[in-house]
Amino acid sequence: MPSINQLVQITWLDTKEVSSGTWHDYEEVNKTNSAEIKSVGWIVQETERDIKISADIPTDITDTEVGRTTVIPRGCIQEITNVRCEKE
């Protein structure tokens, strides 16, 4: 299990509305699938229900603000991959 402030890539399924957002033929509904999404960020919180990742975190540990946070329901997660960062 990944830990807090670990950089990860999460592959997850998101909802997708059928094209026009109004009335649809069954054929159009049947060919529409959920969207597979890849999100990258630092884990800022894990709960039984969600994993929360932020694309921007401070390097100063006294700074408590993070940016561009995504809350991903655990039931939608397909895969979590640890991302390695190496200096060039």
Protein Blocks (a to p, Z undefined) as FASTA:
>chain_A
ZZehiacddddddddddfklpacdfklmmmpccdddddddddfbdcfkbccddfbdcfbl
kbcbdehiadddfklpmbdcddddddZZ
